[in-house]
């Protein structure tokens, strides 16, 4: 573990400190030198502290990375590894597309309307011809989307 809690700046050479909320979502990169006790106070409030090489652009940290555990290196956010059985279905109420491999649990948006899923699978049938947009934006996963066309 880095000795940032004793304000040993030498342990941070080449690293930036990233502060995240309790879910690992980064929200701040405090400047150096760090005030003694500052990170302890953040952690007492439920925040996580992560570290990232100074060469990693901050935009990348705040859009595609997270702090999986307190006092660890910041890591890329996981991707949704969903599979779609069909991107075109019949609009007759019997044709179906099965999307599996979704995060458990998660909120899926079907044409903007939220649908709660616990089991990692969504089955879509349609009575009306249309293009249905399916989106998953479930922290810490990277956003994922697909379209199913019912004809």
N, C-alpha and C positions, 0 to 999 in steps of 0.2 A: 504494500500500500504506500502511496506517496505521502510524504510528510507535510502536506499542506496545512494540517491543523496545528502545526507548530510554527507556521509562517516561514518554512524553509523554502525560499524562492528557488534555491538551487535544484530542488526536486521537480520544479516545473519548467526547467529549461526545455524549450522546444514544444511545450504543450500549452493549450488553452484550457481553462476551466469552463465547463458548461453546467449551468444550473437548470434543472428540470422540475416539473411538478411531480407529484407522487405517482403519476402514470408513466413517467419517463419522457414527457413532451418538453423539449428544450424551450426555455423562454429567456435566457440571459447568458451572456458571456462577460463576467465581471473583469475589469482591468486589473493589471498587476501594478504595484504590489497589493496583496490582499491584506485587509485589516485583520489583525489577530482576532480569532473567535467568530469572524463573519460567516464562514462556511458552517461552523457548528450551529450557529443560530438558524441558518436556513434549513439544515437537516432536522433540527428540533421541531420545525414547523411542517415537516413531512416532505420537504424537497429532497431530490436526489442530486448528487454531485457526480459529474462525469468528466472525462478528460479526452482531448482530441489533439493530434499533432497540429501545430500552428500552420502547417502547409495546407490543411483542408479549408476550403472557402466557407465562411460563415453561412452564406446562403444555402449551401449544401447541407450543413449541420441542421439548420432550422426547417428545411423542407423535406429532407429524406433520411434523417437519422434520429435516433432516440437513445435514451440512457436506460438500458435494460435493468440494471441493478445499481444501487448506490455504490460509489467509489469504484466504478469500472470505466473502461474505455467506452466512448460513445460508439454505437454500432449502426449499420444500415437498418432501416425499418424493414420488417419482413414483407414479402409480397404475398398477395392472395393467389393461391395456386388452384384456382377453380377450373373445372372442366365443364364444357357445355356440350350436351349430347346432340343438339341440333340448333342451328341458327335460323332455320326456316321450318315453320309448322303449318298445318292446315288449321284454318279458322273455323273449325266445326265442333269445338268443344271436346274432341277426343285426341287430336294431335297434341303432343306435349314435348317440351324441352326441359331437361333435367340439368340443373346447375349444381354440381357437387364440389366439395373441397372448400366450402366457404368457412370463414372463422366461426368458432363456436363460443358463445352465442354471438349474434350480430344483427344489426339493423340493415336491411336491404331497401333500396328505393326502387320501386317499379313505376316508371313514369313520374317520379317525384313523390310518390306516396310511400310512406314507411311500412315495411313488413318485418316483423320480428321473427327471427329464426334461431332455434337452439341447437338443432341437429346438424348443421353444416350443409343442408341440401334445400334447394328451392325447385319446385315443379311448376312450370308455367303452361297453362292451357288458355285458349282464346276462342271466343265465339264471334269476334269482330275482326275483320282484316285491319291490321295496323302494324307499325313498328314499335316494339316495346323496348324501352331503355332500362337496363338493369344496372344499378350502381351499388357499390359497397365502399363506404368510407368509415371504417372501423379502426380506431386507434389501437395498436400502433401500426397497423398494416398500411401500406401504400394504397391510395385509392385504386379501385378496379371497376371496369365497366364493360358491358357488352350489349349488343342489340339482338333481339329475336324478332323476325318478321313473320307475321301470321298472314297467310294468303287464302 
